[in-house]
Every structure is written in C-alpha cells, then in structure tokens.
C-alpha cells in the first residue's frame, strides 16, 4: 500500500468516526528538516564543536587544504606559484601577471 492510499484510507476512517482528518503526506517535511538542523547545531555546540561549516571544514582537511579557505596545500604552507590553488595544466604557460 502506498503512502497516498494509506492517507486516503485514514481520511475515510476519520470522516466515518467524525474525527479530524490527518495531515497530508509531506505537509510538515520542511518544518521537520529545520528542527533537525537546529537540533544538530545545538548538539554540536553542547559538545564543543562549531555549529556551522563543519562539513566544509572536514572536506577541506580531507583534501589537504587549509581549514576555512578551500585552498590546496598543507596548513600554514605558502600558496603555490601561478596565482591559484592549483598549478596550470601541463603544456600551458602560467598566467601572466595583470591578466593580459
């Protein structure tokens, strides 16, 4: 039985007994998602972790970048030559200063 069929059956039974109909499936999904996000942020703060940006920081550490900067290289290392976080592709000259 699908969710829609179950909802229709519950609505029919509620009408037969004079009770209010149940909410339609998906009515409170956004509210539940927001409450879950708030709960996870609360738990992070209580545990002493930052409430925001935890996934991005973990991914940048995993990639070997600096936390919060998104760049490449080890923490505290100077940025690579060439003006960007990645070296130029093989066979292409590095970009000129001033973008000309």
C-alpha positions as CSV (number, residue, x, y, z in Angstrom):
1,X,0.0,0.0,0.0
2,X,1.4,3.4,-1.0
3,X,1.5,6.5,1.3
4,X,-1.3,8.1,-0.7
5,X,-3.5,5.0,-0.4
6,X,-2.9,4.9,3.4
7,X,-3.7,8.6,3.7
8,X,-6.9,8.2,1.8
9,X,-7.9,5.2,3.9
10,X,-7.1,7.1,7.1
11,X,-9.1,10.1,5.9
12,X,-12.1,8.0,5.1
13,X,-12.0,6.3,8.5
14,X,-11.6,9.7,10.3
15,X,-14.7,11.0,8.4
16,X,-16.7,7.9,9.3
17,X,-15.9,8.4,13.0
18,X,-16.3,12.2,13.0
19,X,-12.6,12.9,13.8
20,X,-10.4,15.4,12.1
21,X,-8.5,14.2,9.0
22,X,-4.8,13.6,9.4
23,X,-2.4,15.9,7.6
24,X,-1.5,15.1,4.1
25,X,1.9,13.3,3.5
26,X,4.7,15.8,3.1
27,X,2.9,18.7,4.8
28,X,5.4,19.1,7.6
29,X,8.6,18.0,5.8
30,X,10.2,21.4,5.7
31,X,9.5,22.1,9.4
32,X,10.9,18.7,10.4
33,X,14.1,19.3,8.4
34,X,14.6,22.7,10.1
35,X,14.0,21.3,13.5
36,X,16.5,18.5,12.8
37,X,19.1,21.0,11.6
38,X,18.6,23.1,14.7
39,X,18.9,20.1,17.0
40,X,22.1,19.0,15.3
41,X,23.5,22.5,15.7
42,X,22.5,22.6,19.3
43,X,24.2,19.2,19.9
44,X,27.4,20.4,18.2
45,X,27.6,23.5,20.4
46,X,26.9,21.5,23.6
47,X,29.7,19.1,22.5
48,X,32.1,22.0,22.0
49,X,32.2,21.8,18.2
50,X,31.4,24.7,15.8
51,X,27.8,24.8,14.8
52,X,28.3,25.9,11.2
53,X,30.7,24.8,8.4
54,X,31.7,21.5,10.0
55,X,31.3,19.5,6.7
56,X,33.1,22.1,4.6
57,X,36.0,22.3,7.0
58,X,36.2,18.5,7.2
59,X,36.2,18.2,3.4
60,X,38.9,20.8,3.1
61,X,41.1,19.0,5.7
62,X,40.5,15.7,3.8
63,X,41.5,17.3,0.5
64,X,44.6,18.7,2.2
65,X,43.5,22.3,2.1
66,X,43.6,25.0,4.8
67,X,40.5,25.0,7.1
68,X,38.0,27.6,6.0
69,X,40.0,28.7,3.0
70,X,39.3,26.0,0.5
71,X,42.8,26.2,-1.0
72,X,45.3,23.4,-1.6
73,X,48.4,22.6,0.4
74,X,49.3,21.9,3.9
75,X,48.2,24.2,6.8
76,X,50.5,27.1,7.1
77,X,52.2,26.5,3.7
78,X,52.6,29.3,1.2
79,X,50.2,29.3,-1.8
80,X,51.5,27.6,-4.9
81,X,53.1,29.7,-7.6
82,X,50.9,30.7,-10.5
83,X,48.3,32.7,-8.6
84,X,45.8,30.0,-7.9
85,X,45.3,27.0,-5.7
86,X,46.2,24.6,-8.5
87,X,49.2,24.5,-10.9
88,X,48.4,25.3,-14.6
89,X,47.7,22.2,-16.8
90,X,50.6,20.6,-18.5
91,X,51.5,22.1,-21.8
92,X,50.1,25.6,-21.0
93,X,52.2,28.5,-19.8
94,X,51.4,30.0,-16.4
95,X,49.0,33.1,-16.4
96,X,50.7,36.5,-16.9
97,X,50.6,39.0,-14.1
98,X,47.8,41.5,-14.6
99,X,45.6,39.1,-16.6
100,X,46.8,40.2,-20.0
